[in-house]
Amino acid sequence: MDTFFQDLRYGWRLLARNPGFTLVAVLTLALGIGAISAIFTVVNGILLRDLPYQDPDRVVLVWDNFSRLQMEQIPSLAVEYFDYREQSRVFSELAAYRRRNLNLSGGSGPERIAAAAVSASLFPLLGVRPAVGRALLPEEDQAGRDDAVVLSDGFWRRRFGGDPGLVGQKLVLDDKPYTVAGIMPRGFQFPYASSSAVDPVDLWIPIGFTPEDHASRTGAYNTSVVARLKPGVTVAQAQREMDVIGQRLEMQYPQHYRGPRGTPAGWRITVAPLSEQITGRVRPALLVLLGAVGLLLLIACANVANLLLARATARQREIAIREALGAGRGRLLRQFLTESLLLGVLGGALGLLFAAWGVDLLVTLHAVDMPRLTEITMDRRVLLFTTALSLLTGVIFGLLPAANRSHAGANLALREGRGAAGGFRRVHARGLLVVSEIALSLVLLIGAGLLTRSFLRLAQVDAGFDPSNLLTLRIDLAQSRYSQPRKSTAFYQKLLERLAVVPGVQSASLVSTLPLTRGGMDAPFSIEGRPYDPNRRPPVVSYRVAGGDYFQTMRIPLVAGRMFTERDSADAPRAAIISSSLARSFFPGEDPIGKRIKLGGPNSPRPWLTIAGVVGDVKLRSLDSDPGMQLYVPLQQEPSSGMAAVVRMATRPSALKSAVPAEVLAIDREQPVTRLQTMDEVLAGSVADRRFQTLLVGLFAGVGLLLAATGIYGVMAYSVTQRTQEIGIRMALGAQPLDVLRLVIREALLLATLGVSAGLAAAFGLTRFLCSLLYGIGATDPVTFAAVPLVLAAVALLAGYIPARRAARLDPMVALRHE
């Protein structure tokens, strides 16, 4: 131990005597360690850390599926929840919940609140109790007694300033009074934001089961089921039991679980771990980012190893003298590793600060739609990871200089002096490190190039509408005041009339769900007179309710027929407008105008709709997805309490962001407005995750390229220094400066060629992991694989040119006297 502390003190004095070397090495390591620690912190918070529930590995979600109807993982019927409670033997507890959005009245003004209606068994199932007050009671599960509410800690603090006296007070939600029963602990969330809901839940109310919920199988599939596995029960065992229950229900109620005319609908109950459901969507992107920063750290280690090799050259007389005085090979190896470990620890400490800053930036920006974002913190696991990583990197970049030194003899070092014992060996070792840096940088650059080209392709996709100068907002009317369709229709009609006279407004309309946002409904459909084929999946259409002038306001082109007009009133024959893709698929070579279509099977109770027009395809889900087939119905004939308003301005819509919501409040001062944003912001938000991934990988690749260029420069400068006498002799014998320039640059290009060759081979194997993140190009895109090596070769040439130019300017007489 005394020897170790002696080595430590000696290493610290050496680093302090060379502040420039120490600063460069520590900063290089800090960049690599900080980047990987920041991304690991995100991965840890989202993928590795347990959900904040009791025994979260035993919590699962139970889904309905009609695979032949293209309906996968949908919520259950309320009555099925009771079936599962009575018939299953693998669950210790079950709970039901429904996502809700409620209008909060009073106080500081109306607000739209993301909520969940839950059974009283939910909180005990998750093993979480309120921090203040009580949870929901079993008797509050029934309609008529469901007037309690539990608030989230964040909502309680944001809206009510953390007032502990709020428990027992009344809140008005959708014009109904609720008594505040309790406040949940800080950080508690359930359900998490999903592909259908992006806002975290702010409060929980009783689910309020009705007598029909207990018996009817004709209701909506709107009840999600969460369950806790009994101890010792696996997900596979639970799935086998639910398969049996599903078969039993299908046999008992065939009219509800089979398709038209009794054909199979692919009905099945599936069980999925809750953690996989929450994080599965972002897992590939996070693992790709983790791999990218891993490559960056390896490049940083290679760069520091090169620095240590160069420093070893300056210390070779000192080391040779120590060897001559009796220091053994093991003693010197330990000294080298102690110094490198010291550098690793310093780099890790500074990298931890960089990581903390980077994590705060990620969480603050909310640049990516990631679940559990607020749970990302630098906990003990991150600190242990960073500490272990710092020590490991210290060993990695310290081994090569130490091993290289052990091959050199003391006598040879003393005899050759600065000529450098092992000089050629060091040149080869440093060259190998640079080749590795170039190869790793190439892999990073190709990954960044693929993501960049993919993002540029995505940005050029035609969404099917014109987003410029469009302002959007969401309005969800309270059912208590707008329960009758005529009232909601009158509200929206009055709103459009008021918006029409706002200065700068060119047109305004409504739609049930905006393009490129979550929500909407997909449903199977039938065409009148077309035979039903039980052996094929029924076609599915995306269904939207649209107001008058919607297509004109969005500038969605009319292909055939007409737009919706005032004639499409509630008393008129039901009309519909279909998309071009639907017309091409089901009416090829014929005019679809006047044909009739309906949602559901031929015997569905839904009304037949007469096709009045055909419009262009619109990207409804995302820019990188197929638009699919679309069906629009007029608002007058399908009144909806929740609509999105689209307002086209003559000028920039941001200038009128306050004027449009004011018109809503002028009609109903208790009506909140949500999601007020321009359509350009909606468009940008739909690709925010891809943009952020591309920027991060591009940043890592840029740093890696800089480190690789620095390595090439360092090796060439070192080589020129070592070969100064040789260059002097060459020039004395008649070599021209251009010959010397070619000699040095040739070596730089050789290193670049070897690195590029190795990097291309690795890239061909590794880029296949990017397939799920690419759009419009393949993982072996020839343009990227051709352009990136050329860029890297140009950078290598530039990095080698500087020392080559210096070598070409050497005075032969000075070079010959060089020792």
N, C-alpha and C positions, 0 to 999 in steps of 0.2 A: 504493500500500500504506500509506503514511503517513496518507493521508486516511481509509482504512478503520480503522486503529487509533485515529485521532482520534475517528471516529464511534463506535467501540466503547467507548472510555473515556467519552465524553460520554453514551452510552446507559446505561452501567453506573451513572454518577453519578445520572442521572435515576431509574432504577429504585430505587437505594438511598435517594433522597430521598422516595420514595413506597412505603414498605414494605407498606402495606395493599393498594394496587393490585397490586403485584408478587406478593404472597403469593396473592391470589385468582386472578390470571391463571395463575401457575405451577401451583397446585393443580388448577385447572380443566383445563389442558392435561395435567398428569400423570395425571389420572383417565382421560382419553381415550387418551393414548399408552400408559399402563400396561396398560389393558384390552386394546387391540389387540395390543400386544407380547406379552402373556401368551398370548392365543389363537393368535397367529402362532407362538409357540414350540412350542405343542402341534401345530399344523398342520405346522410344519417337521419336528418329530421323528417324526411319524407318516406324513405324506403326502409330504413333499419330500425328506427326507434319504434317501440311498441305504441299502439294507440292508447290514449289516456283512459282506458277502461280496465276493469278487473278481468284478468285472464283474457286479453283481447284475441288470442289465437283460437279461442273457442266460440267467438262470435261470428255468425254467418248471416248471409241474406238468402231469402227463399224467393225464387222468381217463377212466374208463369212463362210458358213458351208455346207458341204455335208456329213451328218451324216452316211448315208448308205454306203458311200465310205470311211468311217473312216477318214474323213478330217474335223477337228474341228478348229475353230478360225484361218482361213487362211486369208491372205490379199485379197483385192478385185481386180477386173479388173479396169483399169484406167477409162473405160467408166462408170462403176458403180459409181465412185466418182461423175461424172457429173450428173448421174441419181439422186443420193441422194440430190445434191444441188438443182436440179430443182423440185423434187417431195416431199421432206420432209418439214414439217411445224413445227417440234418440235425443230429444231436446229437454233440457231442464226448465226452460222458460222461453216464451215467445212474446213478441210485442208487435204492434202495428203502428204505422205512421203514414201521414199524407203531407206532402209539401203544400203549403198555403202561402198566399200573399194577402195581407190585411191592411186596411187603411186605418191609421191611428189618428184620432181627432183630438182637438183641444190642445192645451199647453202652448208650446211655441209654434204651433202650426201643423197642418196635416202632413203626414208622412206615410209612405208605402213601406211596409215592414215585411221582411222575409220571415216566415214562421213555419211551424210544423204542428199539425194536429196529431197527437200521439196517445197511445193507450197508457194507462197508469203503470203498467208493468215495464215500460221502457227503461226508466231510470234504475230500478232495482236490477234489471237484466244487465245493464252496463256497469253496475256496481258503483254508481256515482250518486251522491246526495247533494242537495242544495247547500250552499254556504250560508245562506240566510233563509229563514222560513222553512217551508215544507215543500214536498213534491206533490204531484197529483195523486188523488185518491181513487181507488177502484170504482167507487160509486159515481165518480165524475165521468166515467167512460160513457155513460148513457146520455142520449139527447135529452135536453131539458134540465140537466144538472151540470152541464159542461160550461160553467161560468168562471172557472179559475184560470190563471195564467202564471207561468213561470218565466222569468226573464233571464237572458244571458248577462254575464258580468259586464261585457263590453257595452251592450245596449243600455244597461242600467247606469253605467257611468257616463256614457255619451249623452243620453237624453235627459237623465234625472240627476246628474252630478253625484252619483253614488249615495243618494239619500237613504239611510237605513230605515227611515220611517215610511218608506213607500209600501212595505209589506202590509197588506190589509186595505190599501187604498184601491180606488177604482180606475180602470183604464177603459176607454171607449174604442173598440176595434170593430170596424164595419158597422158602426152605430149600435153595437151591443156592448153593455157594460160587463167587464170582467174584473174579478178581484185578484190582486197580486198575491199569490201564495208563497212565492219564494224566489231566490236569486241563485243561479247556478255558479259553481266555482269558476275562477278566472281560467280562461283557456278552453273550457269545455265546449265541444261542438258535436252536434249530431242533428240531422245527417250532414256529412261534408258536402261541399259544393261538388256538383257532378256535371256530366255533359248536358243535362237538362236544366241545371240551376247553378248559377255562378255566385250567388250571394249567400254568405253564411247566415244561418238561422239566428234571429234575434230574440225569439220568444217561442214558448211551447204552450199550446192550449189542449184541452181534452179532445179526443177524437170524436166523441159524441155519437156512438153507434145508435142507429135507429132500429126498430123492429124489422124493417125490410132488410137491413144489413145482416141480420141473423139468419134470414131464411131465403132471400131472393138471389137467384143466379142470373138475373137479367140486368143487373146494375153495371156500373163502370168498373173497369180494371184500374182502380186508383189507390189501392191499399197495399203499401209495401210492407213486407214481413221481415223482421229481424229475429234471430233465434240464438240461443246459447246451447252448444253441444254439452251433453252430459260428460262428466269426467271419463276418460278412456275411449270415448266415441270419436272416430275419425270422420273427416268430410266424406270419404268414400262410403263408409257405412251409412251415414245419413243420406247420401244420395241414393243408395240402394233401397232404403226404406221409402223415400219420397217417390221413387219410381213405382213401387207397389201401390202407394196411396194414389198416385196419378192414374194408374191403370184402373184402380177401383172406382175412382170418381168418374172416369170416362165411361165405364160400363154402367154405372148407376145413373148418370145424367148425359147420355149420348147427344142429346139435342143441344147441349151447351158446349161440348168439347170436341165436336166434329164439324167439318165444313159443310157447304151446301150439299143437299141430297145425301147426307150421312157419310160423305167421304172423309178419310182421315185428314186431320188438320195438323198433325205433328205435335199434338198436345203432350207436354211434359213439364214436370216440376224439377227445377234445378237448384242446387245448393252451391253457394260460392263464398269463400272466406271474405270477410268484410275488408281486411287489409288489402287484398288483391283488387277488389272492386274500386277502392279509393285511389290506389297508386298505379294500377296497371297501365293507364294511358300515358303516364309521363316516364315510366321506367326506361324505355329504350333511349329517349333523349338524354336522360340523366347519366346513363351508363356510357353513352358516347362522349359526353362532356368529361366524365371521369377518365376515360381512356385518353382523351386529348391532353388533359393536364398531366397525365402520367408520362406521356411522350415528352412533354415540355420539361418535366423534372429530369428525365434521363438526359436530355440535351444539356440542361444546366449542370448536371453531374459531370458529363464529359468535358464541358467547358472548364469547370473548376479543376478537373484532373489535368487538363492541359496547362492551366496556370501553375499547378503544383510541379509538373514536370519541368516547366521553364524555371521555376524557383529552385528546383533541385540542382539545376545546372550551376546557378550562382553559388550554391552552398556546397559544391562537390569537394572543394579543398577542405572545408570544415569537417565534412563527414569522413573524408579520407583520413584526416588526422585522428579523428575519434576512433576509426577502425585500427589505425596503426598503434594507438595507445591501448588497444585491447577490447574495444566495444564489439560485442558479437553481433551476428546478423539479426538474431531475435531482438536484441536490445535496440538496434536501429529501426527495425520494423515497428516495434512498439512506439518509438518516438514519433515516427511518421504518422502512424494511425492515431496517436494522441492528438497531434496537431490537426489532422483532418477532422477528427471527432469534435474538436473545439470549434473549428470552422462550421461544422454541421450544426452544432448547438446554437451558435450565434446566428446562423442563417435561419434556423428554425424559430428562434425567438422573434426575430424581425419578421419572418414569414407569417407568424401567428398574428402579428399586428396587421399585416397586409390582409390576411384572411378575414379578420374581424371587420375591417373596413369594407372588404368586398361583400361579405355576407349582409352587412347592414345596407349596402347599396342595392343588393338583389331584393331584399325584403321591402325596402322603401319604394323601389321602382315598380314592384309587382309586374315586371316586364313579361312574365310568363304566367299563363293560367295554370298554376300549380296548386294541388291540394296541400293542406297542412302548412301553408307558407308561414303563418304566424307562430308555428311550433318550432321553427328553425332557430336553434341556439347553439352556442359553442359549449357543449357539456363535457363531462369527464371523458367520454369516449373520443371526442374530437381532440382533446388535449393529449390523451394517451396515443392516439394515432399520429399526431404531429410530433410528439416526442420520439416515438419509435421511428418515424420517417426521418427525422433529423439525424438520429444515430445511424440508421441504415445508410443514408446517403453519405454520411461521413466515412463509413467503412468503404462504400462503393468507390467514391472518387479518390480515396486515400490508398486503396490497395495497389493500383497500377504504379504510381510513383514509388511506393515502398518496395514492391516486387522488382521494379526496374533497377532501383538502387542496389538491391541485394545481389545483382548479377555482376556488379562492377567491383573490381579489386582495389584495395587501397594503394598498392604499389603503382598500378596502372594510372590511377587518378593523380597521384603525386607526380608521376613521370610526365603525363600528358598535360597537366595543368588545365588551362581553360579549353584546350583541345577536347576535353570532356571525355572522361571514361564513360563508355556506353553511349557516346554521342550519337552514333548511327542508330543505336538501339532506341534512344530517346526520340530521334526523328521518326523512326518507324512507328513507335508507340503513339506519338502525338498524331502522326498521319492516320493511324487506325482510329483514334478518337474522333478526328475531324470527319473521316468517312462515316463513322456512326452518327455524328451530329447531322451531317448532310442527309443521310438516309432517313433519320427520324424526322427531320424538318420537311423532307419531301412528302412523307406520309401525312404530316399535319397540313401542309400546304395543299395537297391533293384533296384531303377531306374538306378543308375550307373552300377550295375551288368548286368542289361538287355542290356543297351547300349554297354557295353564292350563286352559281349558275342555276341551281334549282329555284332559289328565291327569286331571281330575276325572271325566270320563266313564269313563276307564279304571279309576279307583279304585273306581267303583261296579259294575264288571262282576262278575257272579256266577261264581266260579271252579268251581262245581259241588261244592264240599266246604266244610266248616267248619274254618278254620285256627286257631281259638282253642284255646289250651291244648294244642297239639300240639308234641311234641319229635321231631326227626328225626335220623337218623345213617346213615352208609353203612358197610357191612361187605362187604369183598371177601376171600373165603377163599383161602388159598394152594392152588394146584392140587396141589402136592406132597403135602400132608396131607389134602386134601379132594377128591381126584380122583374118588372114587366118589360117585355121587349120594346114596346112603344116608347117607354120612358128613356131607355138607353139610346134608341134610335133618335129621339128628339134631342137628347143632349148632344150627340155627335153632329146632328144637322145644324144645331145652333152654333157649335164650335166652328164648323166649316164656314158658316156665314160670317162669323166674326173674324176668322183668319183671312178671309177673302178681302177685307177692307183694311188690313194692316199694311201700312206703307212698305213697299219693297217686296211684298208677297205676290208671286206670279200665279201659283196654283197650290192647292192643298187637298189632301185626301187621307184615307185610312186603310189599314190592312191589319189582319189579325196577328200576323207575325212578320217582322221585317226580314228581308233576305240577309243572310250571313249572320243570323243570330240564333240562339238556341230556342227551341220550342216548335210549335207547329204540330200538325197531325199527318201521319201517313196511314193510308187505309186501302184495302183491296177495293176494286170497282168492277162493275159489269157494264157491258154495252148491249143495248136492246137488240134482240134478234141474233146475237152471237151465241153459238152453242157453248155450254160450259163443259170444259174438259177436266174430269176429276183427277186425271193422272198428272196434271201440270199445276204448278203453283199459280194461284191467281195473281194478276198484275196488281201493283201497288202504285198509288198516286199520292203526291204531296198536296194537301188540301189547304186552301187559304180563303178567308173571307175578305173581300176587297170593296172599298167604297167607290163611288163615282169619281171619275177622273184619276183613279189610281195609276193606270197605265200611262196616261198622258203626263202625270206629275213625275213618275219615275223614268219616263221616256223609254218604256218598254215597247218595242215596235209591234204594230198590228200586222199580222201576216195575211189574215183572211177574215171575212165577216165584219163584225162591229164590236165596239167597246160597250161597257155597261152604260145605260142611260136612265133617265127618270122613268122610262116605261117599265123598268125592272123593279116594280114596286112589290109590296107584300101581297097584293091581290093578283098580280100578273102571273102567267105561267112561269114555272121555275126555269131560270137560265143559267148557263155556265160558259166560261171561257177556258179553253184548254191550251196547253203549250205545244210548240212545234214538235217536240220529241214524242208527245202522245199521239199527235196527228200522224206523224211519220210511221209510228209503230203499229197503229191500229186502223189507220185509214189510208194506206198507201195507194196512190193512183185514184183516189176518190175524194169528193168534197165532204168534209165532216160537218159542215154547217147544216143544222136541222136534225142531225142524229141525236139520239138520246143516250144518256149515261147516268149511272147512279153509283153511290158508295155502297159497298157490300156486295153480296151475291145477288143473283136474279130475283130471289124471293125476299130480299131485305126490305124492311118497312120504310126505308129511306125513299124519298120521292125521286122520280125520274127527272133529270135535268136536260133541257134542250141546249145543244151547243150553239152559241150565238157568235163566237169568234175564236180565232187562233192567234196567239201572241208568241213572241220569241221566248226561248228558254232563258231562265234566270238561275244563277247559282244561289240556291237557297241555304245549303248547309255550310259550305266552305268553298273557297276558290279551287281547291285541289280535288274536289269530289265531283262526280258526275251529276249534272243538274237533275237527272231523273225526269219523270213525268209529273206535270203540275195541272191542278184543277182549281179554278177560281169561281166563287159564287158571289152574288151581290149582297152587300150589307143589308139592304132593305128586306131581302128575303131570308137571310140567316143572321138575325141580330145577335151581337156578341157584346158582353159587358166589358171585355178587355180588348183594346185596340191600340195600334201604334199609329201616330199621326206622322205624315210626311209632308213637309212644306218646302216648296221650291222658291228660292229667293232670286231677286234680280241682282243682289250684291252678295258679299260674303255672309253666310248664315250666322256666323259667330256674333255679328253685330246686333242680331235680334234675338239672342238666346234668352233674354229676360222678357221680351215683349210677348212671345208666344205662350209661355206658361201663365202670364198674367191674364190672357184671354180665358184660360181654363178656370182660374180662380174667380174671374168675373161672373162665370156661369154658376159655379158651386165653390164656395170658399172652403169647403171641407174636402175637396177633391185633390189629392196629391198628384204630382207629375214626377215620373221617374225616367231614367235613361235619356236625359236631354243631351244630345250629341249630334254632330254633323254626320252625314253619311260617309264622308271621307274618314272620320274617326272610327266608324263602324267597320269600314273596309280595312283600315290599318289594324284595328283590334283583332280582326279575324286571322291575320297572319303574324301577330305579335310574337307568338312562341317561336315560329320559324325564323323571324328576323333576329330574335335574341340569341337563338342557338348559333345562327350564322355569324353574328357579331362576336360572340364569345370564342368560337373555334377560330375565326379569323384573327382575333387578337392573340390567341395562343400561338397560332401559326406565325404571325408576324414577329413575336418575341423569339420564337424558335429560329426563324430565319436570321434575325439579328445576331443571336448567339452563334449560329453556324458560321456566319460571315466573320464574326470576331475570331472564331477558332481558326478559320482558314488564314486570316491575316496573321494571327499569332504564330501558326506553324511556319508560314512563309518567312516571316520576320526572323524567327528562330533559326530557320534553315539558312537564311542569308548570313546571319551572324556567325553560325558555325562554319560556313564555307567561304568566309571572307578571304582567307589566304588562297584557297583554290580559285576564287574568282579573280584575285589579283594576278595569279600565275597565268590564267587563261587570257586575261587582257594584255599581260606583258608579252605573251606569245602571239598576239595579233588579233585576239577576239574583239569584236566591235560591241559597243553598248547594246545594239539591237540583238546581238547574239545572246548576251547575258539576259536581256529582257525576255527573250523567247525561252531560255532555259528555265527561268524561275516560273514564268506563266505556265509553261508546259507541266511543271510539277503541280501547280494549283489546279489545272484542268484535269490532270490525272486523278487527283483526290476527288474532284467534283464528279468525274465520270464514274469512279468506283462507288461513291456515295449515291449517285442518282440510280445506278444499276441496282444496287441493293434496295434502295427505297422503292423503286418501281415494283420489284418483286414482292416486297412487303405490302405495298399499297394494293396490288391486285388481290391479295388475300384478305386484307382488313377492311377495305371499303364496302364489302358486301354487308357489313353490319350497319351501313348507312341507308340501306335500301328503303326502309320504312320512313325515312326522313326526307326522301328525295321526291321531286315532282318534275316530270317531263324529261328526265335524263336517266341514264343507267348508272350503276355503280362503277362502271369502267368507261365512262364517257371519254371518247377519244380526244375531244378538244382539250379537256382538262389534263388528261394524261400526256398530251403533247406540249401544252403551253407551260405547265408548272416546271418541268425539267429545264426548259429554255430559260425561264426566269431565274431559277436557281443557279444555272450555269453562268448566266450573266452576272449575278451577284458574286459568285465564286471568282469569276474573272476580275471583277472590280476589286475584291478583297485581296487577290494575289497581285494585282497590278501595282499597288502602292509600294510594297517591299521590293518588287521587281524593278521598279523605276529607281528606287534608292540604290539597289545593287548596280544598276547600269551606270550610275553616276559616280561609282567609287573611283578614287585615284589609285592606279595600280601600285605606286610606290608606298602609299599609306596602307593599302591592303596587304602588301608583302611583309610589312613590319608588324601587322596585326598579330597579337598573341591570344 
